[in-house]
Amino acid sequence: MKSKISNAFVLAAALWTGHALAQNVEVKDAWARATVQGQKASGAFMTLTAKTDTTLVGVASSVAGLAQVHEMKMDGNVMQMRPLPEGLRLPAGKAVALTGGFHLMLMDLKVPLQKDTTIPVTLRFKDAKGVESTLDLKVPVSTSAPAGDAAGHQHGMHNAPAKP
């Protein structure tokens, strides 16, 4: 019984700090960018590492009317941002940083995202066998990336390619 309580505490602490271990996917350095009054969109960032080939196929949050997995890239001098309708591939054992080039967009925000609070975010995955799973996170809201997130810069384009 003591072991079960200890394991539950460890998992709860992991979710609170933005580090979590799903059945197959580890989440590190999760955070969402704080907004100002009237701002209707923001981004959420993190690093995902899957034990087996997996695809991040969706995201949801009760604070947003719409949440999507996005890719940002430059086309000449024009920044283009688009949703990834087929999801983001997470190759087995390879950390995939959602730090700018790939990120989660939270749109049609229902409330401002206030610094030093947390927001609920649900990630939806599909493994190579087609089995879907979800991971519920409590993502901290901040004005900048966590100190442990060396790749938390806005031009983090060193990510795995989206599924063709």
C-alpha positions in Angstrom: 0.0 0.0 0.0 2.8 2.4 0.9 4.4 1.8 -2.5 1.1 2.6 -4.3 0.8 5.9 -2.4 4.5 6.7 -3.1 4.0 6.0 -6.8 0.9 8.2 -6.9 2.8 11.0 -5.2 5.7 10.8 -7.7 3.3 10.9 -10.7 1.4 13.8 -9.3 4.6 15.7 -8.6 5.8 14.9 -12.2 2.6 16.3 -13.7 2.8 19.5 -11.5 6.3 20.3 -12.6 5.7 19.6 -16.3 7.7 16.3 -16.3 5.6 13.3 -17.0 5.8 9.7 -18.1 2.9 8.3 -20.1 2.8 4.6 -21.0 5.0 5.4 -23.9 5.9 9.2 -24.0 8.0 11.2 -21.6 7.3 15.0 -21.4 9.9 17.4 -20.1 10.2 21.1 -19.7 6.5 21.8 -20.5 5.4 25.4 -20.3 2.8 27.8 -21.8 3.5 31.4 -22.7 1.6 33.9 -20.5 -0.7 36.3 -22.3 -1.9 39.9 -21.8 -5.5 40.9 -21.5 -7.3 40.5 -24.8 -4.8 38.2 -26.3 -6.6 35.3 -27.9 -3.8 32.9 -28.7 -0.6 31.5 -27.1 1.8 28.6 -27.5 2.7 25.7 -25.3 6.2 24.1 -25.5 7.9 20.9 -24.3 10.2 18.1 -25.2 8.6 14.7 -26.0 10.5 11.4 -26.0 8.6 8.2 -27.0 9.8 4.7 -26.2 8.4 3.4 -29.5 7.6 5.1 -32.8 4.6 7.2 -31.9 2.7 10.2 -33.4 1.4 13.2 -31.5 -2.0 13.4 -33.2 -3.9 16.0 -31.2 -4.0 18.4 -28.3 -6.8 19.9 -26.2 -7.2 22.3 -23.3 -10.2 23.6 -21.5 -8.7 27.1 -21.6 -8.8 27.2 -25.4 -11.6 26.9 -27.9 -9.1 25.3 -30.3 -5.8 23.6 -29.8 -3.5 22.3 -32.5 -0.1 20.8 -33.1 1.6 23.5 -35.3 4.7 23.9 -37.4 6.4 27.3 -38.0 8.9 27.8 -40.8 10.4 30.6 -42.8 9.6 30.8 -46.5 12.0 33.5 -47.7 11.3 36.4 -45.3 7.8 35.2 -44.5 7.0 33.2 -41.4 4.4 30.5 -42.1 2.5 28.7 -39.4 0.3 25.8 -40.1 -1.4 22.9 -38.2 -0.1 19.4 -38.8 -3.3 17.5 -39.6 -1.5 14.1 -39.7 0.4 14.8 -36.4 4.0 15.0 -35.4 6.2 11.9 -35.6 8.0 11.0 -32.4 10.8 8.5 -33.5 11.6 5.8 -30.8 14.1 7.1 -28.3 14.6 10.5 -30.0 13.8 13.7 -28.1 11.5 15.9 -30.2 11.5 19.5 -29.0 8.4 21.6 -29.4 10.2 24.9 -28.8 9.2 27.1 -31.7 9.5 25.3 -35.0 7.0 22.7 -33.7 4.7 23.8 -30.9 1.2 23.6 -29.5 -1.1 26.5 -30.4 -3.8 27.4 -28.0 -6.3 29.6 -29.8 -9.6 31.3 -29.0 -8.5 31.5 -25.4 -11.3 31.7 -22.8 -9.2 33.3 -20.1 -5.8 35.1 -20.0 -2.9 32.7 -19.3 -1.4 34.2 -16.1 2.2 33.8 -15.0 2.7 31.3 -12.1 -0.5 29.4 -12.8 -1.0 26.1 -14.5 -3.3 25.1 -17.3 -4.7 21.7 -18.3 -3.4 20.2 -21.5 -4.3 16.8 -22.9 -2.0 15.2 -25.5 -3.3 12.5 -27.8 -1.0 9.9 -29.3 -1.2 7.1 -31.7 1.5 4.3 -31.7 2.8 2.4 -34.7 0.1 -0.2 -34.2 -2.7 2.4 -34.3 -3.4 2.3 -30.6 -4.4 5.7 -29.2 -3.6 7.0 -25.8 -3.9 10.4 -24.0 -1.7 12.1 -21.4 -3.2 14.8 -19.1 -0.7 17.5 -18.0 -0.9 20.5 -15.8 1.4 22.9 -17.7 3.0 25.9 -15.9 2.4 29.3 -17.4 5.5 31.5 -17.7 6.8 34.5 -19.6 9.9 32.4 -20.7 11.1 28.8 -21.0 12.1 26.9 -17.8 15.8 27.2 -16.9 16.3 23.5 -17.7 15.1 24.1 -21.2 18.3 25.1 -23.1 16.4 24.8 -26.4 13.6 27.1 -25.2 14.5 29.8 -27.8 11.9 30.9 -30.3 13.8 29.7 -33.4 14.1 26.0 -32.3 13.7 24.4 -35.7 15.8 21.3 -34.9 12.9 18.9 -34.6 11.7 15.7 -36.2 9.9 16.1 -39.5 6.1 15.8 -39.6 4.6 12.7 -41.0 4.2 13.0 -44.8 
